[in-house]
Amino acid sequence: MEAEGVDPVAVDTFAHYFRLLEHGETGMIPESTIEPVDIEALADVEVSDESAAAAIRTTAVIKLNGGLGTSMGMDRAKSLLCVRRGLNFLDIIARQVLHLRQQYDATLPLIFMNSFRTSGDTMAALARYDALPVAGLPLEFLQNKEPKLLKKDLSPVSWPKDPDLEWCPPGHGDLYTALRGTGLLDQLIAAGYERVLVSNSDNLGAVPDARVAGWFASTGAPFAIEAVRRTPSDKKGGHFARRKSDGRLVLRETAQTLDEDKDALADLERHRFCSTNNLWIDLAALKTVLDQRDGILGLPLIRNVKNVDPGDKTSPEVIQVETAMGAAIEVFEGSTLIEVTRERFVPVKTTNDLLVLRSDVYDIGQDFVLDQAADEIPYVDLDTDHYKLVGEFDKRFPEGAPSLRKATSLTVEGDWTFCRGVRVVGEVSLESSSAQRVGADTVLSDA
């Protein structure tokens, strides 16, 4: 890591987690050690226009943009995927922020945390937005990298075929290490910014909303996460809970759940809230805690087992040492949660999500904010043999996504190509063992 020029604090942080691995630490959070949480909703909170405007003027925005979209067959920044009208994620994010700057007469810096694999493409795509950079602050900072470790003996893997694959990002918990190591945390504080909204670049619902900024400022909390009610599609994902031993809020990820606790993880009545990964952080509080801990927050370990080449299941198994940035909720005394509507959580993890986003389920207005136009978000399940990879997915929707505004669900098994103007109404399931075409202007319905 030192030979690669990795920041010394990142090296120390990796060493911390390596020692935990050596001692058999798994990062697991047993069900017996936690209890469910209840939280207040943003809809029930009063925030004046004045306090909202004042808060957004001292807020900065960080977008996590290190992902390549490899699970969808991409080899560049996922945020370059086209979403609507020739606009990609980066275009819409940039325009959301530029609109808010005008609306509130706010500086509202937008900064991307890129990885060594996404930096070049991202900065080239943002070059057309001359007004985006804020004087004295960078438009990007780089997350750190660490070696993948052979599962059998924890030694750094060697992969001469593609040496880049010997390295991985340390999960988005690296945000805090990178903020400190690059000097950006000190820069933001010196420039007068009091808080930062951090979110994923593939979640266009995570607009830097002045009302949420005003709420966070009024709480005096050092750290907050926007939460949403879990739905059946979140059964396998992480959730919030309260640790019995000290009453602290915790975020339990799937990889931290014991096999015997998987039923409790999936119980939507017991654990009702999951993370949007939209974080509000008080910058001065973050600096204080990092200083107290010599730059190492000590977030819970996530031991992620993968193949060194994700596209080759015969390649050696490796451990990627990761942390989740939301897990910092347990580090800060007085951390809090706020329930928000699902419109603030529109992540694109699969082509199923991408189809919904490209459809008419959402309108995008002059402010470039997503407005849910459908009564409900339809459940989409596309055959992974034909739709998992973006290139194959695009071939099967050559003239755009079908209308899903009136759909409840769309399940596709087999190889179906959708022509222009297809509309899906209600609960629709398509199945075929041979290639099929849905003709132009077809209405697919459960009637």
CORJOHU-V944775 format. One line per field, one symbol per residue. phi: phi as a letter, one per 20 degrees, with the letter a starting at -180 (. if undefined). psi: psi as a letter, one per 30 degrees, with the letter a starting at -180 (. if undefined). burial: # if it has 16 or more other ideal C-beta (glycine too) atoms within 10 Angstrom, else .. A space follows every 50 residues. Layout:
phi->???
psi->???
burial->???
//
This chain:
phi->.ffemfggfffffffgffffggenfdmfcfgfeccfddcedgfedecfgf fffffffdddccdfceeemffdnecbggfeffdblmeegfgffgfgffff gffdldfkfdcdeedfedggfffffeffegeffdgncfebbefecbffdg ffbmeffdbggbggffdbfemfffgfffgffenfgfffffenedbcedbe fedffefffffffffffffmffbbcfdcffdgfdgeefbebdfffcmffc deegfddfgfdfffgeffefdecceemeddcffffffgffffdlndfmfg fdedebegdgecfefgfcddeccdffffgeeefnfbcbecfffeccfddc fgffffffeefdedefemefdfeefbefedcegffccfegffgffecfdo fffdfdeebcdcdoddddefmfcdcmdccdbaecfccefgmfdebef
psi->eefggkkeeeeeeeeeeeeeeeggkfgkjkeffllllkllkefgkkklee eeeeeffgklkkkjhfkfhefgglgakfffkkekhgkaeeeeeeeeeeee eeeghleikkkkjllfffeeeeeeefffiefekkkfklfllkllllkkkk eegglkkkifeifefflllglfffeeeeeeefgeeeeeefggkflkkklk fgjffhkikeeeeeeeeffgkfklkkllkklffgeflllllkkeeggkkl jjlefgklefgeeeefjfeejfklkfgjkkkjeeeeeeeeeeghfjfhlk kjjjklkejfgjfflkklkkjllkefffffekkglllkkllffgjiljfl feeeeeefagekkjaffgkkkjfleljlkkjkjffffekeeeeeffifhl klkgegkeljkjkajkkkakgkkkkbjkkkkkflklkjlkgkjklg.
burial->#....##.###.##..##.##.....###.#..#..#....#....#... ###################..#.#..#####.##...############# #..#.##########.###.##..##..#..#.#..#.############ #.....#.#.....##################.##.##....######## #################...########.#...##..####.......## ###.###...#..###....#############.###.##....###.## ####..##......#..###############..######..######## ############.#...###.#.#..####.##..#####.##..##... ##########.#..##.##..####..#.#.......#...#.#...
//
